[in-house]
Amino acid sequence: MENIHQITSSLFIQSGSTAEFQNGIEIIGSLYNEGSIKASTFNGMLAGGDSNSIPLILGKALPDGTIVEGTITTPINTPVRITASGNFDTFCFIENQTLNDIILSNSTWRTVSKGLGNGQFKKSFYEKAGGYNTSGIYEYLVVATNETDRKSSVKGITVKVTNTPLP
């Protein structure tokens, strides 16, 4: 129905179909729900794909400054640089350092770069100067913060290290 409805009873039951509020819903007071509430956005909370989030770009920087997003593939013992870009004041690069551990609960994530002064000075890349001496998949998380807007973004990136040289 395309009419405006005011619900005034102390008990409201919606059964047999899903309620859809195309122009949103405002609740003054409290809401009790035993099931799930799904929405594309919640005011005051960032959700995946929220238009209020700040885009974080991760990848390999080309000589012209363009960043190619996605997995970075490189041969062993070759320098690797992960570059982050976006409207952020700080970037923190965190590496999963549990490559050979078969017990996943032992996973160790460690900060590998966040700029000088314990992150007070912006550094938008992490460089593994000597490269990796073992082939495999290396995982990273990057936490980026915009202090003015008080917003943070987190994004993952993978470095795939191969035994064979790239063409």
N, C-alpha and C positions, 0 to 999 in steps of 0.2 A: 504494500500500500504506500501511497505517496502522501499520506496525511501526517500531521504532527500528532503524536500521542503523548499524553501525560499519564504517567503511571503513579497512582496514588495509594494503591493498596499496600499493606505491610508484607504481602507475599506475592511474588510474580513468578510464574512458571512458564518457561518457553520449552515446548516439547515437540519432537518430531522434525524439527528443521533448525537451521542456524539463523540467528538474528543477524542482520546486516545493517550497520549504521553508516551510510555513505557520507554523511557530513560530520561524523564524529559523535562522541557522546561525552557529556560532562557529568561528573558525579560530585555532588557536594555532600560531604559527610563521609560515610564509609561504605565499602562494598564487601560482601562475603560471597565467596564462590568456591565450590568444591571441585570444579572441573578446571579447564584451562581457558584463558582469555588470550585471544590472538589479535594482533593489530600490526599494521605496517609501521606505525610510529606511536610512541607514547610521549606526550609532552614532558619535557624535563629529563628524558632518558634517551640516550643514543641507542638505536637498534641497527642491525645490519642494513646497509644501504640507506641509512638516514641522510636526508639532504643537508642536515646541519653538521655532518662530520666533515673533517678536513682531509682531502685526499693525500695519502702517503704513497709515494712512488719509490719502488725498490728495484734494483737491477744492476746491470753493467753499463758504465758510462762510456760512450764513444768519444773519440777525440774532439768532436764538435760540441760536446756537452749533452747530447741527447742520451737519455737513459733507456736502455732496452730492458723491459720488465720480463720477469719470469726466471726460470732456472738458469743459473750460470754454469756452463760446461767448460771444463778446462783439463789439460793433461797434468799428470803429477809433476811436482817440482817447478810449477809455473806460478808466478805472482798472481794473486787474485785480489780484486777490489770490489766490495759491495758498496754501492752508492745509494744514498737516500735523498729524496727531494720532497719539498712541500713547504707550506707556510708554518714552519715550526721553529722554535727557539733551541730545542735540544733533541739529540738523537742518542739512544742507548742501544748498542748492538750486543745481543746475548747469543752465545753459541751452545748447542747441545754437544757436550763433550763425552758422550757415552756411545761412541761409534761401535766398539767391539763388545759391549756388555750385553749378554743374552738375557739378563734379568732386567726387564724394563723398569721395574720399580727402583732400580739403582740410578736412574737417569740423573745426570748432573748438568744443569744449565748454569753457565758462568758468563758474567759481563766481560766482554773482551775489548770494548771501546765505548767511551762516552765523552770524550773531550777532556781537555785540561781542567784542573781545578775541580775535580770530582764532578764533571759535567757542566760547570759554570760557563765554559767557553765552547761554543758550538763546533762540533766536528761531524760532518755529514757523510762520513765513509768509514769503512773498516777495511784495512789492507793486510792480507797475509803475505808478507814480503817474499818469503821463500817458497810459497805455495804449500801444497800438501804432499807428504812423502808416501801416502797410502791412498790407493784408489777407493772410492766409496761415495756415499751421500752424506753431506755435511749440512746440518740444519741450523738456521738462525732465526731469531725473532728480533724485530726492531721496534722499540717503543719511542714514539715521537711526541713531544709536548709543545703546545702553543700556550705560553704563560699568560698572554693578554686575554685570550678567549677562554682560558682554563679548560682546554680540551686536549685529550691525548688520543693517539691512534696506535694500534699494534698490528703489525703485519709480518708474516713469515716469508722466508726465501730459502731456497735450496741451492747448494753448490754441488754439482756432480763432477767428481774427479775420475778421469779415465787413465788407463795404462797406455793408450795410444795417442800420438800427437793429433791435433785437429788439423783439417786440411787448410 
